[in-house]
């Protein structure tokens, strides 16, 4: 009786997990496509492809990082922010104003990168969910109905 219950639970859970993972994958793809982003020409790969999957999202995030570092002359947001805060605190308004623009643009770039990385992570969770669904189906099929 116990094996039959385990088998039934696995065989019910398997398609539910696969469907949930697939649905999440489809929603993520739909949301990315709606943004109408294309991989920037500065990319080493996938140039011009629509950002609509984990590889294109990761690739576009790498391009954004490259551009952000260029805006900051090789410095990160944290480094520029620290300089900006120091200039503000010491009353060096000219330097603070000079850093304010790049600081703002790099912060926005970091937000965009974080959003793209979130979608990459969500794709991974979706794939994991589908994989667990497949494994659950295999386990359910391997269990026999007898109580031996």
N, C-alpha and C positions, 0 to 999 in steps of 0.2 A: 504493500500500500504506500509506503514511504517513497519508494523509487518512482511510483506512478505520479505522486504529487510533485516531486522534484522535476520529473520529466515534463509534466504539464506546465509547471511554472516557467521552466526554461523555454518551452515552445511557445508560450504566450508572450513572455518578455522579449524574446528575440526579435520578432517583427516590430514590436513597439519601439525598441531601442533603435533599430535600423531606420524606422520611419521618423523618429524624433531627430536623429542625427542628420538625416537627409533633408528634413524640413528646415532645420537650423541652417544648414549649408545653403539651401536655396534662398532663405531670407537674407543671409549675409551677402550673398552674391547680388541679389536684387537691390539691396541698399547701396552697395558699392557702385553698381552700374548706374543707379539713379544720380550719382554725383558727377557722372560724365568726365571722369579723370582718365587721362592717357599717360602711360609711362613716358616721362620726359626724354627728349633727345639726348640729354647728358648721360643717360644710363648706358651701361656697358652691354645690357641685354634687354630684350623685350620692348625696344623703343616703339612707341606709337600704339602699343597694345592697350586696350581698355583695362583699367584696374577693376577686375571682376573675379579675383581668386587670390589664394594665398601667395603665390609666386609674384604676381604683378603688384600686390599690395606691399610685399616686402621690398621689392625692387624700387618702387616709388618712394618708400620710406628712406631707402639708402640715398636716393638722389636728393631728397629734401635735406638729409643730414649734410651731404656734400655742399649744397647751396648755403645752408646755415653756417657752416664752418667758413665758407668763403666770405659771407657777410660779416662774420666776426673776426676775419683775418686769422683764422685758425684757433680762435678762442671760443669756448663753450658759453652757453647762456649764464652758467654759474660764475664763470670768470668775468664776463662783461658786467654782470649784475653787481658783483663785488666792487669792481672799479667804479661803476655808476653810484653805488651807495657811498663809497668813500668820497667821491667828488661832491656828492650832495651834502654829506656831513661836514666836509671841510669848507663848504661855501664856494667851491669851484664850479659855478653855474655853467660856464662855457663848456667845460669838459663833460659835465652831467648832460647838457643838451646834446653834445656831440655823440654821446653814447646812447641816449634815449631812443633814437630811431632804430639803430641796429639791435639794441636790446629788445625792443618791442617786436621787431620782425623775427628775431631768433626765437623768442618766446612763442610766437604763433607757429613757427616751423616745428617747434617741439610738440605743440598741441596736435598738429597734423600728423606728425610721426607717431605719437602715442595712439591716436585714433586708428591709424593704419596697422600698427602692431597689435592693437586690441582685436581688429578683424582677423589678423593672422592667427592669433591665439584662439579666437572663436572657431575658426576653421579647424584647428587642431583638436579642440574639444568635440566638435561635430564628428570628425573622423574617428576619434577615440570611441565615441558613443556608438557609431556604426560598427566599429571593430568589435566592441564588447557584445553588441547584438549578434554578430556573426558567430563569435565564440560561444555565446549562450545557446544559440541554435545547435551548434555542433555538440555541445555538452548534453543538451536535451535529447538529441538524436542518439547519442551514445548510451544514454541511460535506457535500460530495458524496463519493461513493465512488471517484471517479477520481483519478488522481495528476497532474492538470494543474497 
